[in-house]
Amino acid sequence: MRKAASAIRSISIEQARKSEHIVGDLSASRSAMDQIEAKSSEGLPAEFLFTVEPYEGLKVQIIRLRVAVLTGGDKPLLRLRWIGEEQLREDLAQEFKEVVQHEVGGGAQLTIGNFNLG
């Protein structure tokens, strides 16, 4: 974690632009290509892994966050994207249901879903 924090503190952005113009007898074409690269002398982390116990009594889970560097503004911005969020939420809901069902026993039938009171 210390190495990742150090790498994030010293990000450099390199930008190159290439443009090409071709003029013929009856035609003309123009193309442009921008290349932007973010890097650090420490090497940028591709993702962060967090080991968490979501709720007491549930299994420990690993949450993966992908790191993206946005280079559009004056300063580079980091964006973290939760990888597999939907599946992890579904797995946690199912595991929570199983724990509650075990505690309740056969006295109630449990379902997973949403409800509104209004």
Buried (B, 14 or more C-beta within 10 A) or exposed (E): EEEBEEBBEEBEEEEEEEEEEEEEEEEEEEEEEEEEEBBBEBEBBEEEEEEEEBEEEBEEBEBBBEBEBEBEEEEBEEEEEEEEEEEBEEBBEEBBEEBEBEEEEEEEEEEEEEEEEE
